[in-house]
Amino acid sequence: MTIHTQIIHTDPSSAVWLLTVDRPERRNALDLDHCHQLHAAIDAAVHGGARCLVITGAGTAFCSGADLGGVYGDAFREALYGMLGALASAPIPTIAAVNGPAIGAGTQLAIAADLRICAPTARFGVPTAKLGLAVDFWTVRRLSLLAGGGAARQLLLACDELGIDAAERAGLVQRRGELAHALEWATHLAGLAPLTHAYNKLALEAAFESDTADAATLAAFEACWASEDFVEGRTAGAERRPPRFRGR
C-alpha cells in the first residue's frame, strides 16, 4: 500500500496537506506496516509546516478496517493506536474526507480526526462482536462522546452500520461533500491563527478525552484479543461461514 503525502496548497500564511491511503484493491485496509506509514506521514505533515491536514482513501472506500490477512497482536495494536493518537494529538486541525465505507479501523481513523466531511456513500461500522475482538477504551469513549451513547451502542453492540443520514444526526458528520469540498474547508482553516488552533486542540483533547480505563475494563479488552472466539472469528471469515462463538 502507498500513503500519498501531498501539499495541496501553500503560501506564506497557509498550508494544506492531503494524505491519501492508496490501497483500493484491499479497500484501503490497514495492517502493521500501513499503520507505521500513516504515522510517519502524519508526523511529516506536522513537522513540514502543515496548517491543516486532510486524510482520505483512494477509490470507493475510506478504509475498510484492519487487514484480516495481516498479523495481529501487540505490535499491530501498538502501531494502530500510536497512529490514531498521532492524528488526534496533532497540533493542527485535521479533517477526515470520508469518501466511502469507514469500517472498524476506518471508523477509528475517522473519529481520530477533528472534523468529518462525508460523501453520500460514507458509512460507519465497528463490527468487533462479529469477529470476537475489541476496540480500546479510548475508541469507545471517543465514539460515545462524538456520536452519543445510543449510536455508540448501536455500532458496538448491534454491529449496525450508520449511513450518512444517521451518522449526521448522531453528530459524526459535520459536513456533506466530496474531497474538493474538504480541501476548500481545509484552506479556510489553514488561514486561521495557528497558535490558537494549537491551544484549542490541547484544550479540547484535555476536556474531551481520556485513555484511562479501570483494571477490569483493561482485563476484558485483553481477554478478547487472547480468546478462542477471536481465533474463531478470523477462521470463520477466511472460510466464509458464520462464526461459532463460545465465550472463551
Secondary structure, 3 states (H helix, E strand, C coil): CEEEEEEEEEECCEEEEEEEEECHHHCCCECHHHHHHHHHHHHHHHHCCCCEEEEEECCCCCECCECCCCCCCHHHHHHHHHHHHHHHHCCCCEEEEECCEEECHHHHHHHHCCEEEECCCCEEECCHHHCCCCCCHHHHHHHHHHHCHHHHHHHHCCCCEEEHHHHHHHCCCCEECCHHHHHHHHHHHHCCCHHHHHHHHHHHHHHHCCCCCCHHHHHHHHHHHCCHHHHHHHHHHHHCCCCCCCCC
